[in-house]
């Protein structure tokens, strides 16, 4: 019986999306982000003459600049929320991390979150849904089993995000969680 209720819910959400004015033309963006943001697409399309007009060939290049949108929260609020979560882990363990390392870790988390937020907004996700899921997203991309990722790992993620905002480890984790319905991005 629970399976039928879940199916009815998904169908209801899909129907609602078709009749609401803010619905995107494609329902696919809800759960699966399109192939234009999957890293393997660019490698599968050979760069041969005559393929320039192929839709996958033209979509596979990462965007040069994403449209910068108004941040979901102020810098101070973001800093406080991320610092509070990080402090929760290091409470009573101050010998495990120095002040400079802590600041570097926090700065990288802030930069990554801001860039992923812009990518999600440009992908068409609702500001309200991103904001409502921010704690789950942070656990997903900044922590592994409750332990903060190392600064080197965050540095690698930041470099990937700066190179391609849609084809990087943190963004793919978010995509996978949306697809698995671990993050509720339906509106």
C-alpha positions in Angstrom: 0.0 0.0 0.0 2.9 2.4 0.7 4.2 1.9 -2.8 0.9 3.1 -4.3 0.9 6.2 -2.1 4.4 7.1 -3.2 3.4 6.6 -6.8 0.3 8.7 -6.4 2.5 11.5 -4.8 4.9 11.5 -7.7 2.1 11.6 -10.2 0.5 14.4 -8.3 3.7 16.4 -8.3 4.2 15.9 -12.0 0.6 17.0 -12.7 1.0 20.1 -10.5 4.1 21.0 -12.4 2.3 20.9 -15.7 -0.4 23.3 -14.6 1.6 25.8 -12.5 3.0 28.8 -14.4 6.4 28.6 -12.8 6.9 25.0 -14.0 9.8 24.4 -16.4 9.1 23.1 -19.8 10.8 19.9 -18.9 10.0 17.8 -15.9 13.3 16.0 -16.2 15.2 18.8 -14.5 13.4 17.9 -11.2 15.1 14.6 -10.7 17.7 14.1 -13.4 19.7 17.0 -14.6 20.2 16.8 -18.3 23.1 15.1 -20.2 24.6 18.5 -20.9 26.0 18.5 -17.4 27.3 14.9 -17.4 31.1 14.7 -17.8 31.0 11.7 -20.1 28.9 13.5 -22.8 31.7 15.6 -24.1 34.0 12.6 -24.4 31.5 10.5 -26.3 31.0 13.0 -29.2 34.0 13.1 -31.5 34.9 16.5 -32.9 34.4 15.8 -36.5 33.2 18.0 -39.3 29.4 17.9 -39.6 28.8 17.2 -35.9 28.8 20.9 -35.0 25.0 21.0 -35.3 24.6 17.9 -33.2 22.7 18.9 -30.0 25.0 16.9 -27.7 28.1 18.3 -29.3 26.9 21.9 -28.8 25.7 21.3 -25.2 28.8 19.5 -23.9 31.0 22.5 -23.4 30.8 23.9 -19.9 29.3 27.3 -19.5 31.9 30.1 -19.5 30.1 32.3 -16.9 27.0 31.5 -14.9 24.6 34.2 -14.4 25.3 35.6 -11.0 22.1 35.7 -9.0 21.3 37.3 -5.6 22.7 35.1 -2.9 20.2 33.1 -0.8 21.6 34.5 2.4 24.0 37.2 3.6 27.7 36.5 4.1 27.5 36.8 7.9 24.6 34.3 8.2 26.4 31.8 5.9 29.6 32.2 7.8 27.9 31.7 11.2 25.9 28.7 10.1 28.9 27.0 8.5 31.2 27.9 11.5 28.6 26.6 14.0 28.5 23.2 12.2 32.3 23.0 12.0 32.6 24.0 15.7 30.2 21.2 16.6 32.7 18.7 15.2 35.8 20.3 16.8 34.1 20.9 20.2 36.7 19.7 22.8 39.2 18.8 20.1 40.9 22.1 19.6 44.3 20.4 19.4 43.2 18.6 16.2 43.1 21.8 14.1 44.9 25.1 14.3 43.3 28.5 13.9 44.7 29.1 10.4 43.7 25.6 9.2 40.2 26.1 10.6 39.8 29.5 8.8 41.0 27.9 5.5 38.5 25.1 5.9 35.7 27.5 6.6 36.7 29.8 3.7 36.7 26.9 1.2 33.3 25.7 2.5 31.9 29.2 2.0 33.3 29.5 -1.6 32.1 26.1 -2.6 28.6 26.6 -1.2 28.3 30.0 -3.0 29.3 28.5 -6.3 27.1 25.5 -6.0 24.2 27.7 -5.0 24.7 29.8 -8.2 24.9 26.6 -10.3 21.6 25.2 -8.8 19.9 28.6 -9.3 21.0 28.7 -12.9 19.8 25.1 -13.4 16.3 26.4 -12.5 15.9 25.1 -9.0 13.8 27.1 -6.6 15.5 29.5 -4.2 13.2 28.3 -1.4 13.9 24.6 -2.0 17.7 25.2 -2.1 17.5 27.2 1.1 15.2 24.6 2.8 17.7 21.9 1.9 20.9 23.7 2.8 21.7 21.7 5.9 21.4 18.4 4.1 23.4 19.7 1.2 26.2 20.8 3.5 26.3 17.4 5.2 26.5 15.9 1.8 29.3 18.0 0.3 31.4 19.0 3.4 31.2 16.0 5.7 31.7 12.2 5.4 30.0 10.3 8.2 29.9 13.5 10.3 33.6 14.2 9.9 34.6 17.4 7.9 36.4 16.8 4.6 40.1 17.8 4.6 41.1 21.2 3.3 43.0 19.5 0.5 39.8 17.7 -0.6 37.8 20.9 -0.5 40.5 22.7 -2.5 40.3 20.0 -5.2 36.5 20.3 -5.2 36.7 24.1 -5.5 39.1 23.8 -8.5 36.7 21.4 -10.2 33.7 23.8 -9.6 35.7 26.7 -11.0 36.5 24.7 -14.0 33.0 23.4 -14.6 30.2 24.2 -12.2 28.1 21.2 -13.3 30.6 18.5 -13.7 32.3 18.2 -10.3 32.1 15.8 -7.4 29.9 18.0 -5.0 27.4 18.9 -7.8 27.2 15.2 -8.8 26.5 14.3 -5.2 23.7 16.7 -5.1 22.3 15.4 -8.4 22.5 11.8 -7.1 20.7 12.8 -3.9 17.9 14.5 -5.8 17.6 11.5 -8.1 17.4 9.2 -5.1 14.9 11.5 -3.4 17.2 12.1 -0.5 16.9 15.8 -1.1 13.4 17.1 -1.7 13.7 19.6 -4.6 10.1 19.1 -5.8 8.0 22.2 -5.4 
